């Protein structure tokens, strides 16, 4: 059966002279009591979905109206499919209802963003200091936090401070753009933090992470039964290979499944394929710690198919017909008329 871990502080080694902002404790009047549509999100869920879909961005762009000729911006954001707009509203409520939610109808995406350094200091940093990320995104968070600190000291408005920010920005996410490399050719990137502890902190972290990166499959193959098909349920979580240790830790957490490296690609998977593991471990886990948003509906359909397999309905023509109908409406086939 899956393991439940106690709260712990992530061990992250930062080999840098960049200062760390002092942790601020949450006020109960801010995050934890905010809600939308009667959904109150657990702090570990917030960290899990941020590990999956969050990003910490620093933008340095030319602006001739400013004395230095450069404008510095910081943004914390979580991007999801527009089907999950209500979930983003709940996330926004968790962070004190600051920030904005924008929609990109062309790409069917929506995003929650906080771009005010002061609001990031008051709402974002206290959360991630108390409930740390465990993917390599934690390194980006630490660098991002250091930039926010410099901006709050107004150091982005002088040349030396801007150079410090550029040095940090060079180690953040994908590094400097060609424009910034050309404009700041002598930049020495700060040493990127090393994330060493990737143990699963709490079941709600898994729920949040799976809300972003999880997938519930129903696989149909040829079979020798009277229906002529085989039916299988699978659960999968994907992540960059730099977080291979984390994916292996998921196997230890659930005590089932395994890590699969995708050949010639930068992504790997935690995958559970055995029926009893999915039915007796994965299914009860997400019933206790539910997936949020539109993916919850996929989980419910996946569970229905699991029940049908358990009852051997997949061995009948009528059962297979029902399973095929359920499968056709899952994942990318699901419409927007979703109510959790």
C-alpha positions as CSV (number, residue, x, y, z in Angstrom):
1,X,0.0,0.0,0.0
2,X,1.1,3.6,-0.6
3,X,3.2,5.3,2.1
4,X,2.3,8.5,4.0
5,X,5.2,10.7,4.7
6,X,5.4,13.4,7.3
7,X,6.2,17.1,6.6
8,X,9.8,17.8,6.0
9,X,12.1,20.6,4.9
10,X,13.6,20.0,1.4
11,X,17.4,19.7,1.5
12,X,18.6,22.0,-1.2
13,X,22.3,23.0,-1.5
14,X,22.8,26.5,-2.8
15,X,26.4,27.2,-3.8
16,X,26.0,31.0,-4.3
17,X,26.5,34.3,-2.5
18,X,22.9,35.3,-3.4
19,X,21.0,36.1,-0.2
20,X,17.9,34.2,0.8
21,X,14.7,36.0,1.8
22,X,13.6,35.3,5.3
23,X,10.6,33.0,5.5
24,X,7.3,34.5,6.3
25,X,4.6,32.5,8.0
26,X,1.1,32.2,6.5
27,X,-1.7,34.2,7.9
28,X,-4.9,32.2,8.3
29,X,-6.8,35.0,6.8
30,X,-4.8,34.7,3.5
31,X,-4.4,31.4,1.7
32,X,-5.9,28.5,3.6
33,X,-9.4,30.0,4.2
34,X,-9.8,31.3,0.6
35,X,-12.0,29.3,-1.6
36,X,-13.9,29.3,-4.9
37,X,-16.9,27.0,-5.6
38,X,-16.4,25.5,-2.1
39,X,-13.0,24.0,-3.1
40,X,-10.3,24.5,-0.4
41,X,-6.9,23.4,-1.7
42,X,-4.4,21.8,0.5
43,X,-1.0,23.5,0.6
44,X,0.8,20.3,-0.5
45,X,-1.6,20.0,-3.4
46,X,-0.6,23.6,-4.4
47,X,3.1,22.6,-4.4
48,X,2.4,19.4,-6.3
49,X,0.5,21.1,-9.1
50,X,3.2,23.8,-9.2
51,X,5.9,21.1,-9.5
52,X,3.9,19.9,-12.5
53,X,2.6,23.0,-14.2
54,X,4.1,26.0,-12.4
55,X,6.9,28.3,-13.5
56,X,9.1,31.0,-12.1
57,X,10.0,33.6,-14.7
58,X,12.3,36.6,-14.9
59,X,11.9,38.8,-18.0
60,X,14.5,41.4,-18.8
61,X,13.6,43.3,-22.0
62,X,14.7,46.5,-23.7
63,X,12.8,49.7,-22.8
64,X,14.2,53.0,-24.0
65,X,11.9,54.9,-21.6
66,X,13.9,53.7,-18.6
67,X,17.3,55.1,-17.6
68,X,19.2,51.8,-17.9
69,X,17.3,50.9,-21.1
70,X,16.1,47.6,-19.6
71,X,12.9,46.6,-17.8
72,X,12.9,43.7,-15.3
73,X,9.8,41.7,-14.5
74,X,9.1,38.6,-12.4
75,X,6.2,36.3,-12.8
76,X,5.0,33.2,-11.0
77,X,2.4,31.4,-13.0
78,X,0.5,28.1,-13.4
79,X,-0.9,27.3,-16.8
80,X,-3.6,24.8,-17.5
81,X,-6.1,23.8,-20.2
82,X,-9.1,26.1,-20.4
83,X,-11.2,23.2,-19.2
84,X,-9.6,23.8,-15.8
85,X,-10.4,27.5,-15.5
86,X,-12.4,26.8,-12.2
87,X,-9.4,25.1,-10.7
88,X,-7.2,28.1,-11.5
89,X,-9.8,30.3,-9.8
90,X,-9.4,28.1,-6.7
91,X,-5.6,28.4,-6.9
92,X,-5.9,32.2,-7.2
93,X,-8.1,32.1,-4.1
94,X,-5.5,30.1,-2.2
95,X,-3.0,32.9,-3.0
96,X,-5.2,35.6,-1.4
97,X,-7.0,36.4,-4.7
98,X,-4.1,38.5,-5.9
99,X,-2.8,38.2,-9.5
100,X,-4.8,37.6,-12.6
101,X,-6.2,34.8,-14.7
102,X,-5.8,35.1,-18.5
103,X,-7.3,33.0,-21.2
104,X,-5.8,32.1,-24.6
105,X,-8.7,30.8,-26.6
106,X,-6.5,30.2,-29.7
107,X,-4.4,27.6,-27.8
108,X,-7.2,26.5,-25.4
109,X,-5.1,27.5,-22.4
110,X,-5.5,29.7,-19.4
111,X,-3.0,30.9,-16.8
112,X,-2.9,32.3,-13.3
113,X,-0.1,34.9,-12.8
114,X,1.3,37.0,-10.0
115,X,3.7,39.6,-11.3
116,X,3.9,42.1,-8.5
117,X,7.2,41.6,-6.5
118,X,5.5,42.7,-3.3
119,X,2.6,40.2,-3.8
120,X,5.1,37.5,-4.7
121,X,6.9,38.3,-1.4
122,X,3.7,38.2,0.6
123,X,2.0,35.2,-0.9
124,X,4.2,33.1,-3.2
125,X,7.4,33.0,-1.2
126,X,5.9,32.1,2.2
127,X,4.1,29.1,0.6
128,X,7.1,27.6,-1.2
129,X,9.4,28.2,1.8
130,X,7.0,26.3,4.0
131,X,5.9,23.6,1.4
132,X,9.0,23.2,-0.8
133,X,9.0,22.0,-4.4
134,X,10.7,18.6,-4.9
135,X,11.4,18.6,-8.6
136,X,14.4,20.4,-10.1
137,X,12.0,23.4,-10.3
138,X,13.0,24.0,-6.7
139,X,16.3,25.4,-8.1
140,X,14.5,27.8,-10.3
141,X,12.4,28.9,-7.4
142,X,15.5,29.7,-5.2
143,X,17.0,31.7,-8.1
144,X,13.7,33.5,-8.7
145,X,13.4,34.4,-5.0
146,X,16.8,35.9,-5.1
147,X,15.8,38.1,-8.0
148,X,12.7,39.2,-6.3
149,X,14.7,40.2,-3.2
150,X,17.0,42.3,-5.4
151,X,14.0,44.0,-7.1
152,X,12.4,44.8,-3.7
153,X,15.7,46.6,-2.8
154,X,15.4,48.5,-6.1
155,X,18.7,47.1,-7.3
156,X,17.3,46.4,-10.8
157,X,17.3,50.2,-11.2
158,X,21.1,50.5,-11.1
159,X,23.7,49.0,-13.4
160,X,25.4,46.8,-10.8
161,X,22.1,45.4,-9.5
162,X,20.9,44.7,-13.1
163,X,24.2,42.8,-13.7
164,X,23.5,40.7,-10.6
165,X,20.0,39.9,-11.9
166,X,21.4,38.9,-15.3
167,X,23.9,36.6,-13.6
168,X,21.1,34.9,-11.8
169,X,18.8,34.9,-14.8
170,X,21.6,33.1,-16.7
171,X,21.1,30.0,-14.5
172,X,17.3,30.2,-14.4
173,X,15.1,28.0,-16.6
174,X,16.7,27.9,-20.1
175,X,19.2,30.7,-19.4
176,X,19.8,33.9,-21.3
177,X,18.2,34.8,-24.6
178,X,20.5,35.6,-27.5
179,X,19.6,39.3,-27.1
180,X,20.7,39.3,-23.4
181,X,23.9,37.3,-24.2
182,X,24.8,40.0,-26.8
183,X,23.9,42.9,-24.5
184,X,25.7,41.4,-21.4
185,X,28.7,39.4,-22.9
186,X,30.7,39.2,-19.7
187,X,28.0,37.6,-17.6
188,X,29.1,34.9,-15.3
189,X,26.1,32.7,-14.3
190,X,25.7,32.0,-10.6
191,X,26.0,28.3,-9.7
192,X,22.6,26.7,-10.0
193,X,21.2,25.2,-6.7
194,X,21.4,21.4,-6.4
195,X,18.1,19.6,-5.5
196,X,19.1,16.5,-3.4
197,X,15.9,15.5,-1.6
198,X,13.1,14.3,-3.8
199,X,11.1,12.2,-1.3
200,X,7.4,12.5,-1.6
201,X,6.3,14.9,1.2
202,X,2.6,14.2,1.5
203,X,-0.2,12.3,-0.4
204,X,-1.7,15.7,-1.3
205,X,1.5,16.5,-3.2
206,X,0.9,13.4,-5.3
207,X,-2.7,14.5,-5.9
208,X,-1.6,17.9,-7.1
209,X,1.2,16.6,-9.2
210,X,-1.1,14.0,-10.8
211,X,-3.6,16.7,-11.5
212,X,-1.0,18.3,-13.7
213,X,1.1,15.4,-15.1
214,X,-1.0,12.3,-14.5
215,X,-2.9,10.3,-17.1
216,X,-5.5,7.6,-16.7
217,X,-5.6,5.3,-19.7
218,X,-8.0,2.6,-20.9
219,X,-6.1,0.4,-23.4
220,X,-7.9,-1.8,-25.9
221,X,-6.1,-4.7,-27.6
222,X,-7.0,-7.9,-29.5
223,X,-8.2,-10.7,-27.3
224,X,-9.2,-14.3,-27.5
225,X,-12.4,-14.0,-25.5
226,X,-15.9,-14.0,-26.9
227,X,-15.7,-10.2,-27.3
228,X,-12.5,-10.4,-29.3
229,X,-10.7,-7.7,-27.3
230,X,-8.6,-7.2,-24.2
231,X,-9.1,-4.3,-21.9
232,X,-6.5,-2.8,-19.6
233,X,-6.4,0.2,-17.2
234,X,-3.1,2.1,-16.8
235,X,-1.9,5.0,-14.7
236,X,1.0,7.2,-15.7
237,X,3.0,10.2,-14.5
238,X,5.5,11.9,-16.8
239,X,8.4,14.1,-16.0
240,X,11.8,15.2,-17.4
241,X,14.6,12.7,-17.0
242,X,16.4,15.2,-14.7
243,X,13.8,14.1,-12.1
244,X,14.4,10.3,-12.6
245,X,15.0,10.0,-8.8
246,X,11.6,11.4,-8.2
247,X,9.9,9.1,-10.6
248,X,11.6,6.1,-8.9
249,X,10.4,7.5,-5.5
250,X,6.9,7.3,-6.8
251,X,7.3,3.6,-7.2
252,X,8.5,3.4,-3.6
253,X,5.6,5.6,-2.4
254,X,2.9,3.5,-4.0
255,X,4.9,0.2,-3.7
256,X,3.9,-0.6,-7.3
257,X,4.6,0.5,-10.8
258,X,8.0,1.3,-12.3
259,X,10.1,3.9,-14.0
260,X,10.3,3.8,-17.8
261,X,12.9,5.8,-19.7
262,X,11.7,6.9,-23.1
263,X,14.4,6.1,-25.8
264,X,16.1,9.1,-27.3
265,X,13.9,11.5,-25.4
266,X,14.2,13.8,-22.4
267,X,11.1,12.5,-20.7
268,X,10.4,9.4,-18.6
269,X,7.4,7.9,-16.9
270,X,6.2,6.3,-13.7
271,X,3.8,3.8,-15.0
272,X,1.5,1.3,-13.3
273,X,0.1,-1.4,-15.7
274,X,-0.9,-4.4,-13.4
275,X,-4.6,-4.5,-12.9
276,X,-4.6,-5.4,-9.2
277,X,-2.0,-2.6,-8.5
278,X,-4.2,-0.1,-10.2
279,X,-7.4,-1.4,-8.7
280,X,-6.2,-2.0,-5.2
281,X,-3.6,0.7,-4.7
282,X,-3.9,3.6,-7.3
283,X,-7.7,3.7,-7.3
284,X,-8.2,3.8,-3.5
285,X,-5.4,6.4,-3.2
286,X,-7.1,8.9,-5.5
287,X,-10.5,8.2,-3.9
288,X,-9.0,9.3,-0.6
289,X,-6.8,12.1,-2.1
290,X,-8.9,13.2,-5.2
291,X,-7.5,14.6,-8.4
292,X,-8.9,18.1,-9.1
293,X,-10.3,19.7,-12.2
294,X,-11.3,18.0,-15.4
295,X,-9.0,15.1,-14.9
296,X,-11.1,14.0,-11.9
297,X,-13.8,13.0,-14.5
298,X,-11.2,10.9,-16.3
299,X,-10.3,9.2,-13.1
300,X,-14.0,8.4,-12.4
301,X,-14.4,6.9,-15.9
302,X,-11.2,4.9,-15.5
303,X,-12.5,3.6,-12.2
304,X,-15.8,2.6,-13.8
305,X,-13.8,0.5,-16.3
306,X,-11.8,-1.0,-13.5
307,X,-15.0,-2.0,-11.8
308,X,-16.3,-3.6,-15.0
309,X,-13.0,-5.5,-15.4
310,X,-13.3,-6.7,-11.8
311,X,-16.8,-7.9,-12.5
312,X,-15.7,-9.5,-15.7
313,X,-18.0,-7.4,-17.8
314,X,-15.2,-6.8,-20.2
315,X,-15.6,-10.4,-21.4
316,X,-19.0,-9.7,-22.9
317,X,-20.0,-7.9,-26.0
318,X,-22.3,-5.6,-24.1
319,X,-19.6,-4.8,-21.6
320,X,-17.0,-4.0,-24.3
321,X,-19.4,-1.8,-26.1
322,X,-20.0,0.2,-22.9
323,X,-16.2,0.4,-22.2
324,X,-15.5,1.7,-25.7
325,X,-18.2,4.4,-25.2
326,X,-16.6,5.4,-21.9
327,X,-13.1,5.4,-23.4
328,X,-14.2,7.7,-26.3
329,X,-15.1,10.4,-23.9
330,X,-12.0,10.4,-21.8
331,X,-8.9,12.6,-21.9
332,X,-8.8,14.5,-25.2
333,X,-12.3,13.3,-26.1
334,X,-13.8,15.0,-23.1
335,X,-16.1,18.0,-23.7
336,X,-16.2,21.2,-21.6
337,X,-19.4,20.4,-19.8
338,X,-17.7,19.5,-16.6
339,X,-18.9,19.8,-13.1
340,X,-16.8,18.4,-10.2
